Amino acid sequence: MGFASPADLIRLLLRQSDLHPVGALDGGDLADRNPSLAARLIESGILVETAALEEVEGLRVQRLDGRAVALSPDGQDLAKDVDPEKLRQFEINLLALCRVIRQANGFSGTPVEKLSHRLFHLGEVNSGGRRRPIFLVRLLREGNVLDTVLALRGRVGGKNIVLLTPTVPALSLETSRRIADEGVILAALPEVLKPGDREPFALSVPAVPPGRYHGRSDARLVVDTTGGTVHFDGVDVSFAFREFNLLVALAHEAAGAGGFVVYDTLYGAIQGMAGPGEAMVYEEQIAKSISTLRKALGEAAGLSDAERKALVENKRKVGYRLGMDSSDITVI
C-alpha cells in the first residue's frame, strides 16, 4: 500500500494547530498517511491520544461483536458501521511540536518557551550570518500582525526576528511590505519545509526578509511577485502580465508541494488578459502562454530545445508543472 509523503501529514498537523481552539487528528488521518512519521509524532508527544468519540453525527457509538456501530437513542434509525480508527482522537501538544522543530533545525539560545496561547519562543537561528530570535506564531492575522511584531521585538530588545506560522497568513501587500521594512522574516512552515530531507521537520529559513531580495537569491529561479520581476540562471527575464501570472502560479506550486497545477487554476491566473481575437479554448490559450514562457526562459539561459521543453512539464487532462527542484525556486 502506498502512503502519502511525510510532508502531507505535517501540513495537516500544521493546519490543525493553527485553529482556535487547537484542532485534533483522528486515527483515520494517521492510518492513511506515512506510518513511521505517525508513530514518531505520537512517541515525541506531539500527538496525544485522548478519549475516543462516543457520538458520530448525533448517533451514539456502541461496540458490537468487535464492530463500532452508530445507533440512534430511540433505535429508530438504521445502525451505521463506523471506522474504529476515525473514533480515535489525538490532541496536538504545541510545546512538544516546538521542541521537535527546534531540535530538528539546531536552533540555539534559551529553551522553548510558551509566551501565550499564540506565541512560542523557539530559540535563535543563524540567518544571513546573524543570530535572530525565532518564534512560532499561531492565528496571525491582518489585525494583529503589527502588534505581534512590536511586542516580540520589544521582548528581545529590538533585534530583528524570524516569525514562523503554521499556515500562510492572509496579509495585505502593504502590511507585508511594512513587516519586511522592519527587518522581520515571516515564513509559513509549509513553504519552508525541506522536501525529501530525512528529517521531516527540517526547514529552509529565508536569510533576509522577502521584500529585501531585490530579485536576487542563490535560487536558479527567483519570482518577485511584489516587484513583478523574474531572475533565471543569473539573467533578468521580462514577461507580459499573462505569462508572468502563469509563472507565479507554477512557481508557487513547484516551491511547495511540487505537483501539477490544474488547467482551471492556470486559466484563472491569466483570464481577462486576452487581447482582441484571442478568445481561444482555454487549454490552447494556456499552451500558447506556456510556449512563450519556455522560449523566454530558454533564450535567457541559452538552453537547447529539449532543455526548454523540460522547464515546464505537461500532463494531459491534468495541467502543467515546472520541471525544477523546489530548492531551485524562490517566490517572493
C-alpha positions, 0 to 999 in steps of 0.5 A: 500500500502506498502512503502519502509523503511525510510532508502531507501529514505535517501540513495537516498537523500544521493546519490543525494547530493553527485553529482556535481552539487547537484542532485534533487528528483522528486515527483515520488521518494517521492510518492513511498517511506515512506510518513511521512519521505517525508513530514518531509524532505520537512517541515525541508527544506531539500527538496525544491520544485522548478519549475516543468519540462516543457520538458520530453525527448525533448517533451514539457509538456502541461496540458490537461483536468487535464492530463500532456501530452508530445507533440512534437513542430511540433505535429508530434509525438504521445502525451505521458501521463506523471506522474504529480508527476515525473514533480515535482522537489525538490532541496536538501538544504545541510545546512538544511540536516546538521542541521537535522543530527546534531540535530538528533545525539546531536552533540555539539560545534559551529553551522553548518557551510558551509566551501565550496561547499564540506565541512560542519562543523557539530559540535563535537561528543563524540567518544571513550570518546573524543570530535572530530570535525565532518564534512560532506564531499561531492565528496571525492575522491582518489585525494583529500582525503589527502588534505581534511584531512590536511586542516580540521585538520589544521582548528581545530588545529590538533585534530583528526576528524570524516569525514562523506560522503554521499556515500562510497568513492572509496579509495585505501587500502593504502590511507585508511590505511594512513587516519586511521594512522592519527587518522581520522574516515571516515564513509559513512552515509549509513553504519552508519545509525541506522536501525529501530531507530525512528529517521531516521537520527540517526547514529552509529559513529565508536569510533576509526578509522577502521584500529585501531580495531585490530579485536576487537569491542563490535560487536558479529561479527567483519570482518577485511577485511584489516587484513583478520581476523574474531572475533565471540562471543569473539573467533578468527575464521580462514577461507580459502580465499573462505569462508572468501570472502563469509563472507565479502560479507554477512557481508557487506550486513547484516551491511547495508541494511540487505537483501539477497545477490544474488547467482551471487554476492556470486559466484563472491566473491569466483570464481577462488578459486576452487581447482582441481575437484571442478568445481561444479554448482555454487549454490552447490559450494556456499552451500558447502562454506556456510556449512563450514562457519556455522560449523566454526562459530558454533564450535567457539561459541559452538552453537547447530545445529539449532543455526548454521543453523540460522547464515546464512539464505537461500532463494531459487532462491534468495541467502543467508543472515546472520541471525544477527542484523546489530548492531551485525556486524562490517566490517572493 
